[in-house]
């Protein structure tokens, strides 16, 4: 999961948790689903930022390894 997907999940989760005013839709509590999506999105963003340097991020370069 990348940074963009994590931010998208946080946004969708926030809409479901705070902006939707239905108590349940087909037996599913949308507020709980929203909180779960926000948690998964936040975890994805956090992991993306932690491992950003190992993935080299945009514009990153690896030094050339010269063999003698």
PDB file of N, CA, C and O in Angstrom, chain B, residues numbered from 101:
ATOM      1  N   UNK B 101       0.852  -1.164   0.000  1.00  0.00           N
ATOM      2  CA  UNK B 101       0.000   0.000   0.000  1.00  0.00           C
ATOM      3  C   UNK B 101       0.895   1.222   0.000  1.00  0.00           C
ATOM      4  O   UNK B 101       1.808   1.334   0.818  1.00  0.00           O
ATOM      5  N   UNK B 102       0.639   2.112  -0.892  1.00  0.00           N
ATOM      6  CA  UNK B 102       1.447   3.311  -0.988  1.00  0.00           C
ATOM      7  C   UNK B 102       0.880   4.456  -0.176  1.00  0.00           C
ATOM      8  O   UNK B 102      -0.143   4.328   0.497  1.00  0.00           O
ATOM      9  N   UNK B 103       1.558   5.554  -0.256  1.00  0.00           N
ATOM     10  CA  UNK B 103       1.161   6.746   0.479  1.00  0.00           C
ATOM     11  C   UNK B 103      -0.199   7.264  -0.002  1.00  0.00           C
ATOM     12  O   UNK B 103      -1.044   7.649   0.806  1.00  0.00           O
ATOM     13  N   UNK B 104      -0.400   7.270  -1.301  1.00  0.00           N
ATOM     14  CA  UNK B 104      -1.662   7.769  -1.855  1.00  0.00           C
ATOM     15  C   UNK B 104      -2.855   6.919  -1.461  1.00  0.00           C
ATOM     16  O   UNK B 104      -3.923   7.449  -1.154  1.00  0.00           O
ATOM     17  N   UNK B 105      -2.680   5.603  -1.467  1.00  0.00           N
ATOM     18  CA  UNK B 105      -3.767   4.704  -1.083  1.00  0.00           C
ATOM     19  C   UNK B 105      -4.098   4.890   0.394  1.00  0.00           C
ATOM     20  O   UNK B 105      -5.268   4.872   0.774  1.00  0.00           O
ATOM     21  N   UNK B 106      -3.084   5.067   1.222  1.00  0.00           N
ATOM     22  CA  UNK B 106      -3.321   5.292   2.642  1.00  0.00           C
ATOM     23  C   UNK B 106      -4.107   6.569   2.898  1.00  0.00           C
ATOM     24  O   UNK B 106      -5.033   6.579   3.709  1.00  0.00           O
ATOM     25  N   UNK B 107      -3.744   7.635   2.217  1.00  0.00           N
ATOM     26  CA  UNK B 107      -4.459   8.903   2.367  1.00  0.00           C
ATOM     27  C   UNK B 107      -5.887   8.772   1.864  1.00  0.00           C
ATOM     28  O   UNK B 107      -6.811   9.330   2.455  1.00  0.00           O
ATOM     29  N   UNK B 108      -6.073   8.033   0.770  1.00  0.00           N
ATOM     30  CA  UNK B 108      -7.420   7.801   0.232  1.00  0.00           C
ATOM     31  C   UNK B 108      -8.277   7.035   1.243  1.00  0.00           C
ATOM     32  O   UNK B 108      -9.440   7.378   1.454  1.00  0.00           O
ATOM     33  N   UNK B 109      -7.709   6.002   1.865  1.00  0.00           N
ATOM     34  CA  UNK B 109      -8.464   5.232   2.855  1.00  0.00           C
ATOM     35  C   UNK B 109      -8.826   6.082   4.068  1.00  0.00           C
ATOM     36  O   UNK B 109      -9.916   5.939   4.621  1.00  0.00           O
ATOM     37  N   UNK B 110      -7.928   6.956   4.480  1.00  0.00           N
ATOM     38  CA  UNK B 110      -8.237   7.853   5.598  1.00  0.00           C
ATOM     39  C   UNK B 110      -9.393   8.773   5.230  1.00  0.00           C
ATOM     40  O   UNK B 110     -10.292   8.996   6.042  1.00  0.00           O
ATOM     41  N   UNK B 111      -9.377   9.308   4.016  1.00  0.00           N
ATOM     42  CA  UNK B 111     -10.437  10.222   3.578  1.00  0.00           C
ATOM     43  C   UNK B 111     -11.787   9.510   3.492  1.00  0.00           C
ATOM     44  O   UNK B 111     -12.796  10.038   3.959  1.00  0.00           O
ATOM     45  N   UNK B 112     -11.809   8.319   2.899  1.00  0.00           N
ATOM     46  CA  UNK B 112     -13.070   7.569   2.780  1.00  0.00           C
ATOM     47  C   UNK B 112     -13.566   7.172   4.166  1.00  0.00           C
ATOM     48  O   UNK B 112     -14.762   7.250   4.447  1.00  0.00           O
ATOM     49  N   UNK B 113     -12.656   6.750   5.023  1.00  0.00           N
ATOM     50  CA  UNK B 113     -13.047   6.392   6.379  1.00  0.00           C
ATOM     51  C   UNK B 113     -13.612   7.571   7.152  1.00  0.00           C
ATOM     52  O   UNK B 113     -14.579   7.421   7.897  1.00  0.00           O
ATOM     53  N   UNK B 114     -13.014   8.743   6.979  1.00  0.00           N
ATOM     54  CA  UNK B 114     -13.515   9.938   7.666  1.00  0.00           C
ATOM     55  C   UNK B 114     -14.910  10.304   7.177  1.00  0.00           C
ATOM     56  O   UNK B 114     -15.758  10.713   7.970  1.00  0.00           O
ATOM     57  N   UNK B 115     -15.149  10.161   5.893  1.00  0.00           N
ATOM     58  CA  UNK B 115     -16.491  10.446   5.365  1.00  0.00           C
ATOM     59  C   UNK B 115     -17.502   9.474   5.962  1.00  0.00           C
ATOM     60  O   UNK B 115     -18.582   9.882   6.389  1.00  0.00           O
ATOM     61  N   UNK B 116     -17.157   8.193   5.990  1.00  0.00           N
ATOM     62  CA  UNK B 116     -18.093   7.214   6.555  1.00  0.00           C
ATOM     63  C   UNK B 116     -18.292   7.409   8.059  1.00  0.00           C
ATOM     64  O   UNK B 116     -19.402   7.237   8.562  1.00  0.00           O
ATOM     65  N   UNK B 117     -17.238   7.762   8.771  1.00  0.00           N
ATOM     66  CA  UNK B 117     -17.339   7.883  10.226  1.00  0.00           C
ATOM     67  C   UNK B 117     -18.036   9.171  10.664  1.00  0.00           C
ATOM     68  O   UNK B 117     -18.764   9.168  11.656  1.00  0.00           O
ATOM     69  N   UNK B 118     -17.826  10.260   9.946  1.00  0.00           N
ATOM     70  CA  UNK B 118     -18.302  11.549  10.434  1.00  0.00           C
ATOM     71  C   UNK B 118     -19.402  12.193   9.590  1.00  0.00           C
ATOM     72  O   UNK B 118     -20.165  13.008  10.109  1.00  0.00           O
ATOM     73  N   UNK B 119     -19.504  11.853   8.312  1.00  0.00           N
ATOM     74  CA  UNK B 119     -20.445  12.567   7.455  1.00  0.00           C
ATOM     75  C   UNK B 119     -21.689  11.761   7.104  1.00  0.00           C
ATOM     76  O   UNK B 119     -22.709  12.345   6.739  1.00  0.00           O
ATOM     77  N   UNK B 120     -21.631  10.451   7.203  1.00  0.00           N
ATOM     78  CA  UNK B 120     -22.787   9.620   6.872  1.00  0.00           C
ATOM     79  C   UNK B 120     -23.645   9.486   8.120  1.00  0.00           C
ATOM     80  O   UNK B 120     -23.149   9.155   9.197  1.00  0.00           O
ATOM     81  N   UNK B 121     -24.939   9.748   7.965  1.00  0.00           N
ATOM     82  CA  UNK B 121     -25.836   9.756   9.122  1.00  0.00           C
ATOM     83  C   UNK B 121     -26.833   8.603   9.073  1.00  0.00           C
ATOM     84  O   UNK B 121     -28.008   8.779   9.398  1.00  0.00           O
ATOM     85  N   UNK B 122     -26.369   7.435   8.670  1.00  0.00           N
ATOM     86  CA  UNK B 122     -27.195   6.234   8.726  1.00  0.00           C
ATOM     87  C   UNK B 122     -26.744   5.402   9.914  1.00  0.00           C
ATOM     88  O   UNK B 122     -25.548   5.285  10.182  1.00  0.00           O
ATOM     89  N   UNK B 123     -27.707   4.826  10.626  1.00  0.00           N
ATOM     90  CA  UNK B 123     -27.325   4.005  11.775  1.00  0.00           C
ATOM     91  C   UNK B 123     -26.738   2.670  11.320  1.00  0.00           C
ATOM     92  O   UNK B 123     -25.777   2.183  11.915  1.00  0.00           O
ATOM     93  N   UNK B 124     -27.305   2.080  10.277  1.00  0.00           N
ATOM     94  CA  UNK B 124     -26.745   0.849   9.728  1.00  0.00           C
ATOM     95  C   UNK B 124     -27.260   0.677   8.311  1.00  0.00           C
ATOM     96  O   UNK B 124     -28.354   1.134   7.979  1.00  0.00           O
ATOM     97  N   UNK B 125     -26.484   0.031   7.494  1.00  0.00           N
ATOM     98  CA  UNK B 125     -26.876  -0.236   6.112  1.00  0.00           C
ATOM     99  C   UNK B 125     -26.752  -1.738   5.887  1.00  0.00           C
ATOM    100  O   UNK B 125     -25.651  -2.256   5.697  1.00  0.00           O
ATOM    101  N   UNK B 126     -27.866  -2.420   5.909  1.00  0.00           N
ATOM    102  CA  UNK B 126     -27.849  -3.866   5.708  1.00  0.00           C
ATOM    103  C   UNK B 126     -27.176  -4.617   6.850  1.00  0.00           C
ATOM    104  O   UNK B 126     -26.563  -5.660   6.622  1.00  0.00           O
ATOM    105  N   UNK B 127     -27.280  -4.111   8.062  1.00  0.00           N
ATOM    106  CA  UNK B 127     -26.684  -4.767   9.207  1.00  0.00           C
ATOM    107  C   UNK B 127     -25.232  -4.415   9.454  1.00  0.00           C
ATOM    108  O   UNK B 127     -24.616  -4.967  10.366  1.00  0.00           O
ATOM    109  N   UNK B 128     -24.664  -3.507   8.663  1.00  0.00           N
ATOM    110  CA  UNK B 128     -23.263  -3.102   8.825  1.00  0.00           C
ATOM    111  C   UNK B 128     -23.236  -1.684   9.380  1.00  0.00           C
ATOM    112  O   UNK B 128     -23.858  -0.783   8.819  1.00  0.00           O
ATOM    113  N   UNK B 129     -22.524  -1.487  10.471  1.00  0.00           N
ATOM    114  CA  UNK B 129     -22.402  -0.157  11.055  1.00  0.00           C
ATOM    115  C   UNK B 129     -21.346   0.629  10.278  1.00  0.00           C
ATOM    116  O   UNK B 129     -20.154   0.333  10.359  1.00  0.00           O
ATOM    117  N   UNK B 130     -21.800   1.634   9.526  1.00  0.00           N
ATOM    118  CA  UNK B 130     -20.890   2.387   8.661  1.00  0.00           C
ATOM    119  C   UNK B 130     -19.891   3.226   9.453  1.00  0.00           C
ATOM    120  O   UNK B 130     -18.791   3.491   8.969  1.00  0.00           O
ATOM    121  N   UNK B 131     -20.252   3.642  10.646  1.00  0.00           N
ATOM    122  CA  UNK B 131     -19.310   4.409  11.474  1.00  0.00           C
ATOM    123  C   UNK B 131     -18.118   3.539  11.871  1.00  0.00           C
ATOM    124  O   UNK B 131     -16.974   3.994  11.853  1.00  0.00           O
ATOM    125  N   UNK B 132     -18.396   2.280  12.229  1.00  0.00           N
ATOM    126  CA  UNK B 132     -17.315   1.369  12.585  1.00  0.00           C
ATOM    127  C   UNK B 132     -16.435   1.069  11.382  1.00  0.00           C
ATOM    128  O   UNK B 132     -15.211   1.018  11.505  1.00  0.00           O
ATOM    129  N   UNK B 133     -17.044   0.871  10.227  1.00  0.00           N
ATOM    130  CA  UNK B 133     -16.271   0.646   9.001  1.00  0.00           C
ATOM    131  C   UNK B 133     -15.393   1.853   8.711  1.00  0.00           C
ATOM    132  O   UNK B 133     -14.248   1.697   8.288  1.00  0.00           O
ATOM    133  N   UNK B 134     -15.913   3.051   8.931  1.00  0.00           N
ATOM    134  CA  UNK B 134     -15.134   4.268   8.723  1.00  0.00           C
ATOM    135  C   UNK B 134     -13.930   4.345   9.636  1.00  0.00           C
ATOM    136  O   UNK B 134     -12.839   4.715   9.201  1.00  0.00           O
ATOM    137  N   UNK B 135     -14.119   3.997  10.908  1.00  0.00           N
ATOM    138  CA  UNK B 135     -12.996   4.013  11.846  1.00  0.00           C
ATOM    139  C   UNK B 135     -11.951   2.966  11.479  1.00  0.00           C
ATOM    140  O   UNK B 135     -10.751   3.209  11.606  1.00  0.00           O
ATOM    141  N   UNK B 136     -12.405   1.808  11.026  1.00  0.00           N
ATOM    142  CA  UNK B 136     -11.471   0.757  10.607  1.00  0.00           C
ATOM    143  C   UNK B 136     -10.676   1.209   9.384  1.00  0.00           C
ATOM    144  O   UNK B 136      -9.464   1.002   9.325  1.00  0.00           O
ATOM    145  N   UNK B 137     -11.345   1.823   8.410  1.00  0.00           N
ATOM    146  CA  UNK B 137     -10.639   2.312   7.218  1.00  0.00           C
ATOM    147  C   UNK B 137      -9.634   3.401   7.577  1.00  0.00           C
ATOM    148  O   UNK B 137      -8.540   3.441   7.013  1.00  0.00           O
ATOM    149  N   UNK B 138      -9.989   4.281   8.504  1.00  0.00           N
ATOM    150  CA  UNK B 138      -9.040   5.318   8.920  1.00  0.00           C
ATOM    151  C   UNK B 138      -7.827   4.709   9.610  1.00  0.00           C
ATOM    152  O   UNK B 138      -6.704   5.170   9.407  1.00  0.00           O
ATOM    153  N   UNK B 139      -8.040   3.680  10.421  1.00  0.00           N
ATOM    154  CA  UNK B 139      -6.918   3.028  11.105  1.00  0.00           C
ATOM    155  C   UNK B 139      -6.003   2.318  10.117  1.00  0.00           C
ATOM    156  O   UNK B 139      -4.780   2.414  10.222  1.00  0.00           O
ATOM    157  N   UNK B 140      -6.588   1.608   9.158  1.00  0.00           N
ATOM    158  CA  UNK B 140      -5.780   0.908   8.157  1.00  0.00           C
ATOM    159  C   UNK B 140      -5.031   1.914   7.286  1.00  0.00           C
ATOM    160  O   UNK B 140      -3.865   1.696   6.958  1.00  0.00           O
ATOM    161  N   UNK B 141      -5.686   3.010   6.908  1.00  0.00           N
ATOM    162  CA  UNK B 141      -5.024   4.045   6.126  1.00  0.00           C
ATOM    163  C   UNK B 141      -3.888   4.700   6.874  1.00  0.00           C
ATOM    164  O   UNK B 141      -2.828   4.952   6.300  1.00  0.00           O
ATOM    165  N   UNK B 142      -4.097   4.984   8.163  1.00  0.00           N
ATOM    166  CA  UNK B 142      -3.036   5.595   8.969  1.00  0.00           C
ATOM    167  C   UNK B 142      -1.852   4.644   9.115  1.00  0.00           C
ATOM    168  O   UNK B 142      -0.699   5.071   9.064  1.00  0.00           O
ATOM    169  N   UNK B 143      -2.136   3.357   9.296  1.00  0.00           N
ATOM    170  CA  UNK B 143      -1.059   2.373   9.380  1.00  0.00           C
ATOM    171  C   UNK B 143      -0.290   2.299   8.061  1.00  0.00           C
ATOM    172  O   UNK B 143       0.937   2.201   8.059  1.00  0.00           O
ATOM    173  N   UNK B 144      -1.009   2.347   6.944  1.00  0.00           N
ATOM    174  CA  UNK B 144      -0.352   2.329   5.637  1.00  0.00           C
ATOM    175  C   UNK B 144       0.519   3.545   5.403  1.00  0.00           C
ATOM    176  O   UNK B 144       1.623   3.425   4.872  1.00  0.00           O
ATOM    177  N   UNK B 145       0.033   4.724   5.795  1.00  0.00           N
ATOM    178  CA  UNK B 145       0.827   5.952   5.655  1.00  0.00           C
ATOM    179  C   UNK B 145       2.060   5.880   6.540  1.00  0.00           C
ATOM    180  O   UNK B 145       3.156   6.246   6.116  1.00  0.00           O
ATOM    181  N   UNK B 146       1.885   5.409   7.764  1.00  0.00           N
ATOM    182  CA  UNK B 146       3.006   5.309   8.686  1.00  0.00           C
ATOM    183  C   UNK B 146       4.074   4.349   8.154  1.00  0.00           C
ATOM    184  O   UNK B 146       5.263   4.668   8.185  1.00  0.00           O
ATOM    185  N   UNK B 147       3.659   3.188   7.671  1.00  0.00           N
ATOM    186  CA  UNK B 147       4.621   2.230   7.130  1.00  0.00           C
ATOM    187  C   UNK B 147       5.296   2.766   5.868  1.00  0.00           C
ATOM    188  O   UNK B 147       6.481   2.521   5.643  1.00  0.00           O
ATOM    189  N   UNK B 148       4.541   3.495   5.049  1.00  0.00           N
ATOM    190  CA  UNK B 148       5.140   4.090   3.852  1.00  0.00           C
ATOM    191  C   UNK B 148       6.217   5.099   4.218  1.00  0.00           C
ATOM    192  O   UNK B 148       7.258   5.162   3.565  1.00  0.00           O
ATOM    193  N   UNK B 149       5.974   5.887   5.255  1.00  0.00           N
ATOM    194  CA  UNK B 149       6.963   6.877   5.664  1.00  0.00           C
ATOM    195  C   UNK B 149       8.169   6.230   6.332  1.00  0.00           C
ATOM    196  O   UNK B 149       9.294   6.705   6.180  1.00  0.00           O
ATOM    197  N   UNK B 150       7.939   5.144   7.072  1.00  0.00           N
ATOM    198  CA  UNK B 150       9.051   4.462   7.724  1.00  0.00           C
ATOM    199  C   UNK B 150       9.983   3.832   6.692  1.00  0.00           C
ATOM    200  O   UNK B 150      11.205   3.925   6.808  1.00  0.00           O
ATOM    201  N   UNK B 151       9.395   3.190   5.683  1.00  0.00           N
ATOM    202  CA  UNK B 151      10.198   2.486   4.691  1.00  0.00           C
ATOM    203  C   UNK B 151      10.506   3.326   3.459  1.00  0.00           C
ATOM    204  O   UNK B 151      10.988   2.784   2.465  1.00  0.00           O
ATOM    205  N   UNK B 152      10.247   4.622   3.490  1.00  0.00           N
ATOM    206  CA  UNK B 152      10.446   5.499   2.332  1.00  0.00           C
ATOM    207  C   UNK B 152      11.894   5.469   1.854  1.00  0.00           C
ATOM    208  O   UNK B 152      12.143   5.418   0.650  1.00  0.00           O
ATOM    209  N   UNK B 153      12.842   5.500   2.771  1.00  0.00           N
ATOM    210  CA  UNK B 153      14.247   5.545   2.364  1.00  0.00           C
ATOM    211  C   UNK B 153      14.694   4.230   1.748  1.00  0.00           C
ATOM    212  O   UNK B 153      15.554   4.229   0.867  1.00  0.00           O
ATOM    213  N   UNK B 154      14.138   3.122   2.184  1.00  0.00           N
ATOM    214  CA  UNK B 154      14.542   1.851   1.579  1.00  0.00           C
ATOM    215  C   UNK B 154      13.926   1.672   0.198  1.00  0.00           C
ATOM    216  O   UNK B 154      14.467   0.941  -0.631  1.00  0.00           O
ATOM    217  N   UNK B 155      12.789   2.338  -0.058  1.00  0.00           N
ATOM    218  CA  UNK B 155      12.179   2.259  -1.386  1.00  0.00           C
ATOM    219  C   UNK B 155      12.753   3.314  -2.324  1.00  0.00           C
ATOM    220  O   UNK B 155      12.425   3.327  -3.511  1.00  0.00           O
ATOM    221  N   UNK B 156      13.581   4.175  -1.824  1.00  0.00           N
ATOM    222  CA  UNK B 156      14.242   5.256  -2.547  1.00  0.00           C
ATOM    223  C   UNK B 156      13.305   6.388  -2.935  1.00  0.00           C
ATOM    224  O   UNK B 156      13.778   7.398  -3.456  1.00  0.00           O
ATOM    225  N   UNK B 157      12.039   6.277  -2.714  1.00  0.00           N
ATOM    226  CA  UNK B 157      11.130   7.388  -2.965  1.00  0.00           C
ATOM    227  C   UNK B 157      11.270   7.951  -4.370  1.00  0.00           C
ATOM    228  O   UNK B 157      12.065   7.446  -5.163  1.00  0.00           O
ATOM    229  N   UNK B 158      10.514   8.981  -4.687  1.00  0.00           N
ATOM    230  CA  UNK B 158      10.642   9.584  -6.002  1.00  0.00           C
ATOM    231  C   UNK B 158      11.951  10.365  -6.126  1.00  0.00           C
ATOM    232  O   UNK B 158      12.315  11.125  -5.229  1.00  0.00           O
ATOM    233  N   UNK B 159      12.630  10.178  -7.208  1.00  0.00           N
ATOM    234  CA  UNK B 159      13.860  10.918  -7.461  1.00  0.00           C
ATOM    235  C   UNK B 159      15.083  10.367  -6.763  1.00  0.00           C
ATOM    236  O   UNK B 159      16.170  10.935  -6.876  1.00  0.00           O
ATOM    237  N   UNK B 160      14.926   9.273  -6.046  1.00  0.00           N
ATOM    238  CA  UNK B 160      16.067   8.699  -5.360  1.00  0.00           C
ATOM    239  C   UNK B 160      16.964   7.948  -6.307  1.00  0.00           C
ATOM    240  O   UNK B 160      16.508   7.485  -7.353  1.00  0.00           O
ATOM    241  N   UNK B 161      18.209   7.818  -5.971  1.00  0.00           N
ATOM    242  CA  UNK B 161      19.132   7.072  -6.810  1.00  0.00           C
ATOM    243  C   UNK B 161      20.012   6.212  -5.928  1.00  0.00           C
ATOM    244  O   UNK B 161      20.269   6.536  -4.769  1.00  0.00           O
ATOM    245  N   UNK B 162      20.456   5.137  -6.484  1.00  0.00           N
ATOM    246  CA  UNK B 162      21.355   4.244  -5.759  1.00  0.00           C
ATOM    247  C   UNK B 162      22.767   4.471  -6.266  1.00  0.00           C
ATOM    248  O   UNK B 162      22.982   4.610  -7.470  1.00  0.00           O
ATOM    249  N   UNK B 163      23.710   4.508  -5.374  1.00  0.00           N
ATOM    250  CA  UNK B 163      25.097   4.688  -5.819  1.00  0.00           C
ATOM    251  C   UNK B 163      25.561   3.474  -6.615  1.00  0.00           C
ATOM    252  O   UNK B 163      25.173   2.340  -6.332  1.00  0.00           O
ATOM    253  N   UNK B 164      26.382   3.731  -7.595  1.00  0.00           N
ATOM    254  CA  UNK B 164      26.913   2.644  -8.416  1.00  0.00           C
ATOM    255  C   UNK B 164      27.948   1.861  -7.616  1.00  0.00           C
ATOM    256  O   UNK B 164      28.772   2.427  -6.897  1.00  0.00           O
ATOM    257  N   UNK B 165      27.877   0.567  -7.764  1.00  0.00           N
ATOM    258  CA  UNK B 165      28.859  -0.268  -7.106  1.00  0.00           C
ATOM    259  C   UNK B 165      29.842  -0.744  -8.172  1.00  0.00           C
ATOM    260  O   UNK B 165      29.490  -1.504  -9.074  1.00  0.00           O
ATOM    261  N   UNK B 166      31.057  -0.287  -8.046  1.00  0.00           N
ATOM    262  CA  UNK B 166      32.081  -0.648  -9.016  1.00  0.00           C
ATOM    263  C   UNK B 166      32.831  -1.873  -8.531  1.00  0.00           C
ATOM    264  O   UNK B 166      33.267  -1.943  -7.382  1.00  0.00           O
ATOM    265  N   UNK B 167      32.970  -2.817  -9.409  1.00  0.00           N
ATOM    266  CA  UNK B 167      33.710  -4.027  -9.062  1.00  0.00           C
ATOM    267  C   UNK B 167      35.116  -3.919  -9.658  1.00  0.00           C
ATOM    268  O   UNK B 167      35.279  -3.528 -10.813  1.00  0.00           O
ATOM    269  N   UNK B 168      36.107  -4.262  -8.878  1.00  0.00           N
ATOM    270  CA  UNK B 168      37.490  -4.158  -9.387  1.00  0.00           C
ATOM    271  C   UNK B 168      37.808  -5.218 -10.422  1.00  0.00           C
ATOM    272  O   UNK B 168      38.925  -5.260 -10.940  1.00  0.00           O
TER     273      UNK B 168
END
